[in-house]
Amino acid sequence: MPALRHLVRELSGRDLISTLDWSDEEIEVALKLSKEFKEIAHYYGTEAIPKVLAGKVFYMLFFAPSTRTRAAFESGMYFLGGHAAYIDATTTRLAFGKEEKAGEAVKDVAAMYDVYGHGLGIRILDKAIDYRYGVGNAYIREMASAANIPVINMADDMYHPTQGLADILTFIEKFQNPQGKKYVIMWAYSPEIRGWCSVQEDMILFPRFGVDVVVARPPGFDLDPKLVEKARQQAKEHGATLEFTDNLEEALRGAHAVFPRNWASPTLVQLGYSKFKDEELKIYEKYKHWRVTRGLMDLMDKHGVLMHVLPIFRGYEADDEVIDDPKHSVIYEQAENGLWTKMAVLALTMYGVK
């Protein structure tokens, strides 16, 4: 495995809180290793994957629920010869939030994980923080600052780096040369309010591969202006473009992939879910037609695909006939790639940790 020689270099012991923390070359190494793990598993079975993390423990601290992220990290550590320990934050004595009067300090918890294991993943977003933007990311960065072992962001309110890697890997597999291809991040209706992490992750990552990104959203659903500016900068440096529009049909015309997902308004992430939920859902009702239909797919490139980080809300974000179209839906391939990219991140960051 040629990429394995990179394991003991710059990425050993490193955190991954955002893909912005890693250079283009480091991202490429992670994707290359992901593909190598995938090829070995497909050709020879997962038992043939080198056990580069034998004897290593990865702690997974969950403040928010998960379907795929937990499963992929647990399987990935097993395939690499190590062990993943799941921790429900509600079963700990952690103090979180200003309303807490007593509990363990972050630095005390970090010191414990430094001794017990070799890596720490944290998932903290959405209802766990009342959707207040920046709170989850700040917590992960505080833990990373205090811990000596690598800290991996398993999704916060700003970023979802291992998901972003899976998304771009899937896009590259489908279209080979991503330069100049068109990727649409689309706000889509659902009665469930969701955060910004996955849409923002793709917005900042895809332009680094020369992909032209279009964010299609109704008025009033803009994203973090600082990250928008960062994405524009990445696009400029890599020969790509970033566009925002409220014209859904025009956005999808000629697109190579569409990612339809609901996300909260800036008002809600400022005020909090508990204070603005009812008003937010009333606004959503005006945009029920924002979903991927067969008609919208027909506007796309003839090889265009539906992508989604899952869970996808059937009948809301997209119609069943689109979701289940074997020629134009790659959501299950994308979910599988989440396993390989998480494994690559684990191997790259934890291999050299003693």
MIVEXDREN-33415 format. One record per residue (C-alpha): y, z, x; residue number from 0; residue in three letters. Coordinates in Angstrom, 1 decimal. Layout:
<kepas>
v|w|u|pos|code
Y|Z|X|NUM|ALA .
...
</kepas>
This chain:
<kepas>
v|w|u|pos|code
0.0|0.0|0.0|0|MET .
3.0|-1.3|2.0|1|PRO .
5.6|0.8|0.0|2|ALA .
3.8|4.0|0.9|3|LEU .
5.3|4.0|4.4|4|ARG .
8.6|4.7|2.7|5|HIS .
7.3|8.0|1.3|6|LEU .
8.3|10.2|4.2|7|VAL .
11.7|8.6|4.7|8|ARG .
15.0|9.1|3.0|9|GLU .
13.6|9.9|-0.5|10|LEU .
11.4|12.7|0.5|11|SER .
12.8|15.9|-1.0|12|GLY .
15.5|14.1|-2.8|13|ARG .
16.7|14.8|-6.4|14|ASP .
16.8|12.1|-9.1|15|LEU .
19.4|13.1|-11.7|16|ILE .
20.8|9.6|-12.2|17|SER .
19.9|6.3|-10.8|18|THR .
23.5|6.2|-9.5|19|LEU .
22.3|8.8|-7.0|20|ASP .
20.0|6.3|-5.3|21|TRP .
21.0|3.2|-3.4|22|SER .
20.0|-0.4|-4.4|23|ASP .
17.4|-0.3|-1.6|24|GLU .
16.0|3.0|-2.8|25|GLU .
15.7|1.8|-6.4|26|ILE .
13.9|-1.3|-5.1|27|GLU .
11.4|0.8|-3.2|28|VAL .
10.7|2.9|-6.3|29|ALA .
10.1|-0.3|-8.4|30|LEU .
7.9|-1.8|-5.7|31|LYS .
5.8|1.4|-5.5|32|LEU .
5.6|1.4|-9.3|33|SER .
4.2|-2.1|-9.3|34|LYS .
1.7|-1.2|-6.6|35|GLU .
0.4|1.8|-8.6|36|PHE .
0.1|-0.4|-11.6|37|LYS .
-1.8|-3.1|-9.8|38|GLU .
-4.3|-0.7|-8.3|39|ILE .
-4.9|1.0|-11.7|40|ALA .
-5.4|-2.4|-13.4|41|HIS .
-7.7|-3.8|-10.8|42|TYR .
-9.7|-0.8|-9.6|43|TYR .
-8.9|2.0|-12.0|44|GLY .
-6.7|5.0|-11.7|45|THR .
-9.3|6.8|-9.6|46|GLU .
-8.4|4.4|-6.8|47|ALA .
-4.8|5.5|-6.6|48|ILE .
-4.2|7.3|-3.3|49|PRO .
-4.0|11.1|-3.9|50|LYS .
-0.8|11.4|-2.0|51|VAL .
0.2|14.6|-3.9|52|LEU .
-3.1|16.5|-3.5|53|ALA .
-2.4|20.2|-3.6|54|GLY .
1.1|19.7|-5.0|55|LYS .
2.5|21.3|-8.2|56|VAL .
5.2|19.8|-10.4|57|PHE .
6.9|22.1|-12.8|58|TYR .
8.1|20.6|-16.1|59|MET .
10.8|22.7|-17.8|60|LEU .
11.3|21.4|-21.4|61|PHE .
14.3|22.5|-23.5|62|PHE .
13.8|19.5|-25.7|63|ALA .
10.6|17.9|-27.2|64|PRO .
8.9|14.9|-25.8|65|SER .
6.1|12.5|-26.6|66|THR .
5.9|10.0|-23.7|67|ARG .
7.8|11.7|-20.9|68|THR .
5.6|14.8|-20.8|69|ARG .
2.4|12.8|-21.1|70|ALA .
3.4|10.3|-18.4|71|ALA .
4.5|13.0|-15.9|72|PHE .
1.3|15.0|-16.5|73|GLU .
-1.0|11.9|-16.2|74|SER .
1.0|10.7|-13.2|75|GLY .
0.6|14.0|-11.3|76|MET .
-3.2|14.0|-12.0|77|TYR .
-3.6|10.4|-10.8|78|PHE .
-1.8|11.3|-7.6|79|LEU .
-4.1|14.3|-7.0|80|GLY .
-1.6|17.0|-8.0|81|GLY .
-1.0|19.3|-11.0|82|HIS .
1.8|19.2|-13.6|83|ALA .
2.6|22.6|-15.2|84|ALA .
4.3|22.3|-18.7|85|TYR .
6.8|25.1|-19.5|86|ILE .
8.5|25.4|-22.9|87|ASP .
11.9|26.9|-22.1|88|ALA .
11.8|29.1|-25.2|89|THR .
8.9|31.0|-23.7|90|THR .
10.9|31.9|-20.6|91|THR .
13.6|34.5|-19.9|92|ARG .
16.1|31.8|-18.9|93|LEU .
19.7|32.4|-20.0|94|ALA .
21.3|29.3|-21.3|95|PHE .
24.7|28.8|-23.0|96|GLY .
27.7|31.0|-23.2|97|LYS .
26.4|32.8|-26.2|98|GLU .
23.6|34.3|-24.1|99|GLU .
24.4|37.9|-23.1|100|LYS .
21.4|38.5|-20.9|101|ALA .
18.7|36.5|-19.1|102|GLY .
17.8|35.1|-15.7|103|GLU .
20.4|33.3|-13.6|104|ALA .
19.7|29.8|-12.5|105|VAL .
19.6|30.6|-8.8|106|LYS .
16.9|33.2|-9.4|107|ASP .
14.8|30.8|-11.4|108|VAL .
15.3|28.1|-8.7|109|ALA .
14.2|30.4|-6.0|110|ALA .
11.0|31.1|-7.9|111|MET .
10.1|27.5|-8.4|112|TYR .
10.8|26.8|-4.7|113|ASP .
8.0|29.2|-3.8|114|VAL .
5.6|28.3|-6.6|115|TYR .
5.7|24.5|-6.5|116|GLY .
6.9|21.3|-4.8|117|HIS .
9.0|19.7|-7.5|118|GLY .
10.8|20.6|-10.8|119|LEU .
11.5|18.3|-13.8|120|GLY .
14.0|19.3|-16.5|121|ILE .
14.5|17.9|-19.9|122|ARG .
17.6|19.2|-21.8|123|ILE .
19.4|17.2|-24.4|124|LEU .
20.4|16.7|-28.0|125|ASP .
19.7|19.6|-30.3|126|LYS .
18.9|21.9|-27.4|127|ALA .
22.6|21.7|-26.5|128|ILE .
24.0|21.0|-29.9|129|ASP .
24.7|17.4|-28.6|130|TYR .
27.7|18.7|-26.6|131|ARG .
28.2|16.0|-24.0|132|TYR .
27.8|17.0|-20.4|133|GLY .
26.3|20.4|-20.9|134|VAL .
22.7|19.4|-20.2|135|GLY .
23.6|17.3|-17.1|136|ASN .
25.6|20.2|-15.7|137|ALA .
22.7|22.5|-16.1|138|TYR .
20.3|20.2|-14.2|139|ILE .
22.9|19.8|-11.5|140|ARG .
23.3|23.6|-11.2|141|GLU .
19.5|24.0|-10.9|142|MET .
19.4|21.2|-8.3|143|ALA .
22.1|22.8|-6.3|144|SER .
20.2|26.1|-6.2|145|ALA .
16.7|24.7|-5.6|146|ALA .
15.3|23.4|-2.3|147|ASN .
12.5|21.4|-3.9|148|ILE .
13.4|18.0|-5.5|149|PRO .
14.7|18.2|-9.1|150|VAL .
13.9|15.3|-11.4|151|ILE .
15.9|14.6|-14.6|152|ASN .
13.4|14.1|-17.4|153|MET .
16.3|13.2|-19.7|154|ALA .
19.7|14.9|-20.3|155|ASP .
22.7|14.1|-22.4|156|ASP .
24.0|11.6|-19.9|157|MET .
21.1|10.0|-18.1|158|TYR .
17.4|9.2|-18.3|159|HIS .
16.6|7.8|-14.8|160|PRO .
12.9|7.4|-14.9|161|THR .
13.2|5.7|-18.3|162|GLN .
15.8|3.3|-16.9|163|GLY .
13.4|2.4|-14.1|164|LEU .
10.7|1.6|-16.6|165|ALA .
13.1|-0.5|-18.6|166|ASP .
14.3|-2.7|-15.7|167|ILE .
10.7|-3.0|-14.4|168|LEU .
9.6|-4.4|-17.8|169|THR .
12.6|-6.8|-17.9|170|PHE .
11.8|-8.1|-14.5|171|ILE .
8.1|-8.5|-15.3|172|GLU .
9.1|-10.6|-18.3|173|LYS .
11.7|-12.7|-16.8|174|PHE .
11.0|-12.7|-13.1|175|GLN .
14.5|-13.4|-11.8|176|ASN .
16.8|-11.1|-13.8|177|PRO .
20.1|-12.6|-12.4|178|GLN .
22.2|-14.1|-15.2|179|GLY .
19.8|-13.0|-18.0|180|LYS .
21.4|-11.3|-21.1|181|LYS .
20.5|-7.8|-22.2|182|TYR .
21.9|-6.4|-25.4|183|VAL .
22.1|-2.7|-25.9|184|ILE .
22.6|-2.5|-29.7|185|MET .
23.6|0.4|-31.9|186|TRP .
21.2|0.5|-34.8|187|ALA .
21.2|2.5|-38.0|188|TYR .
18.9|5.4|-38.6|189|SER .
19.2|8.7|-40.5|190|PRO .
18.5|10.6|-37.3|191|GLU .
21.3|11.3|-34.8|192|ILE .
20.4|10.6|-31.2|193|ARG .
22.2|11.1|-27.9|194|GLY .
23.5|8.7|-25.2|195|TRP .
21.1|9.1|-22.3|196|CYS .
18.9|6.0|-22.6|197|SER .
21.6|3.6|-23.6|198|VAL .
23.9|4.8|-20.8|199|GLN .
21.1|4.7|-18.3|200|GLU .
20.4|1.0|-19.0|201|ASP .
24.1|0.2|-19.1|202|MET .
24.6|1.5|-15.5|203|ILE .
21.3|0.2|-14.1|204|LEU .
20.8|-3.3|-15.4|205|PHE .
24.0|-4.7|-13.9|206|PRO .
22.7|-3.7|-10.4|207|ARG .
20.0|-6.4|-10.9|208|PHE .
22.5|-9.1|-11.9|209|GLY .
21.8|-8.7|-15.6|210|VAL .
24.6|-9.5|-18.0|211|ASP .
24.8|-6.5|-20.3|212|VAL .
26.3|-6.6|-23.8|213|VAL .
26.8|-3.4|-25.7|214|VAL .
27.0|-4.2|-29.4|215|ALA .
28.2|-1.3|-31.6|216|ARG .
30.3|-0.7|-34.7|217|PRO .
33.9|0.5|-34.3|218|PRO .
34.0|4.1|-33.2|219|GLY .
30.8|4.2|-31.2|220|PHE .
31.9|3.8|-27.6|221|ASP .
30.2|5.5|-24.7|222|LEU .
31.4|7.6|-21.8|223|ASP .
34.5|5.8|-20.4|224|PRO .
33.7|7.0|-16.9|225|LYS .
30.2|5.5|-17.0|226|LEU .
31.5|2.3|-18.6|227|VAL .
33.9|1.9|-15.6|228|GLU .
31.0|2.6|-13.3|229|LYS .
28.9|0.0|-15.0|230|ALA .
31.8|-2.5|-14.8|231|ARG .
32.0|-1.8|-11.0|232|GLN .
28.2|-2.3|-10.6|233|GLN .
28.4|-5.6|-12.5|234|ALA .
31.3|-6.9|-10.4|235|LYS .
29.4|-6.0|-7.2|236|GLU .
26.2|-7.6|-8.3|237|HIS .
27.5|-10.8|-9.9|238|GLY .
26.9|-9.7|-13.5|239|ALA .
29.1|-8.9|-16.5|240|THR .
29.5|-6.0|-19.0|241|LEU .
30.9|-6.7|-22.5|242|GLU .
31.5|-4.6|-25.6|243|PHE .
31.6|-6.1|-29.0|244|THR .
31.3|-5.3|-32.7|245|ASP .
30.1|-8.9|-33.5|246|ASN .
26.3|-8.3|-33.7|247|LEU .
25.3|-11.9|-34.3|248|GLU .
27.4|-13.2|-31.4|249|GLU .
26.0|-10.5|-29.2|250|ALA .
22.4|-11.6|-29.8|251|LEU .
23.0|-15.3|-29.5|252|ARG .
21.0|-16.5|-26.5|253|GLY .
20.0|-12.9|-25.5|254|ALA .
16.8|-12.4|-23.5|255|HIS .
16.2|-8.9|-24.7|256|ALA .
17.6|-6.5|-27.3|257|VAL .
17.4|-2.7|-27.3|258|PHE .
18.3|-1.4|-30.8|259|PRO .
18.9|2.4|-30.9|260|ARG .
21.1|4.8|-32.7|261|ASN .
23.5|6.9|-30.8|262|TRP .
26.1|9.6|-31.7|263|ALA .
29.8|9.0|-32.0|264|SER .
32.2|10.4|-29.4|265|PRO .
33.5|12.7|-32.1|266|THR .
30.1|14.3|-32.6|267|LEU .
29.3|14.8|-28.9|268|VAL .
32.7|16.5|-28.5|269|GLN .
32.6|18.8|-31.6|270|LEU .
28.8|19.3|-31.6|271|GLY .
26.0|18.5|-34.0|272|TYR .
26.4|21.7|-36.0|273|SER .
30.0|21.0|-36.8|274|LYS .
30.0|17.2|-37.4|275|PHE .
26.5|16.3|-38.5|276|LYS .
27.2|15.7|-42.2|277|ASP .
30.4|13.7|-41.5|278|GLU .
28.5|11.6|-38.9|279|GLU .
25.7|10.7|-41.2|280|LEU .
28.2|9.5|-43.8|281|LYS .
29.7|7.1|-41.3|282|ILE .
26.2|5.8|-40.5|283|TYR .
25.7|4.8|-44.1|284|GLU .
28.3|2.0|-43.7|285|LYS .
26.2|0.3|-41.0|286|TYR .
22.8|0.2|-42.5|287|LYS .
22.7|-3.5|-41.9|288|HIS .
22.7|-2.9|-38.1|289|TRP .
19.0|-3.4|-37.5|290|ARG .
16.9|-6.1|-35.8|291|VAL .
15.5|-8.5|-38.3|292|THR .
13.6|-11.8|-37.8|293|ARG .
16.8|-13.6|-38.5|294|GLY .
18.6|-11.9|-35.6|295|LEU .
15.6|-12.4|-33.3|296|MET .
15.9|-16.1|-34.1|297|ASP .
19.4|-16.2|-32.6|298|LEU .
18.0|-15.0|-29.2|299|MET .
16.5|-17.1|-26.4|300|ASP .
13.2|-18.6|-27.4|301|LYS .
11.5|-16.2|-25.0|302|HIS .
13.7|-13.2|-26.1|303|GLY .
12.0|-9.9|-26.6|304|VAL .
12.5|-6.6|-28.4|305|LEU .
12.6|-3.6|-26.0|306|MET .
12.8|0.1|-26.9|307|HIS .
12.4|3.4|-25.1|308|VAL .
10.6|4.8|-28.2|309|LEU .
10.3|6.4|-30.6|310|PRO .
11.6|3.4|-32.6|311|ILE .
12.4|4.1|-36.2|312|PHE .
10.6|1.5|-38.2|313|ARG .
12.5|-0.1|-41.0|314|GLY .
15.8|1.3|-39.7|315|TYR .
16.4|0.2|-36.1|316|GLU .
14.1|-2.8|-36.5|317|ALA .
11.8|-4.3|-39.1|318|ASP .
8.0|-3.9|-38.7|319|ASP .
7.5|-7.7|-38.4|320|GLU .
9.7|-7.7|-35.3|321|VAL .
8.2|-4.5|-33.8|322|ILE .
4.7|-5.7|-34.2|323|ASP .
5.2|-9.3|-33.1|324|ASP .
2.9|-9.7|-30.1|325|PRO .
5.0|-12.6|-28.6|326|LYS .
8.4|-10.9|-28.8|327|HIS .
7.8|-7.2|-28.7|328|SER .
7.2|-5.5|-25.3|329|VAL .
7.7|-1.9|-26.4|330|ILE .
4.1|-0.8|-25.5|331|TYR .
4.3|-2.5|-22.1|332|GLU .
7.6|-0.7|-21.5|333|GLN .
6.0|2.6|-22.4|334|ALA .
3.1|2.0|-20.0|335|GLU .
5.6|1.2|-17.2|336|ASN .
7.1|4.6|-17.8|337|GLY .
3.9|6.0|-16.3|338|LEU .
4.1|3.9|-13.1|339|TRP .
7.8|4.5|-12.5|340|THR .
7.4|8.3|-13.0|341|LYS .
4.5|8.3|-10.6|342|MET .
6.6|6.4|-8.0|343|ALA .
9.4|8.9|-8.3|344|VAL .
7.0|11.8|-8.0|345|LEU .
5.3|10.3|-4.9|346|ALA .
8.6|9.3|-3.2|347|LEU .
10.4|12.6|-3.7|348|THR .
7.5|15.1|-3.3|349|MET .
5.2|13.6|-0.7|350|TYR .
7.0|15.2|2.3|351|GLY .
7.7|18.6|0.6|352|VAL .
5.7|21.4|2.2|353|LYS .
</kepas>
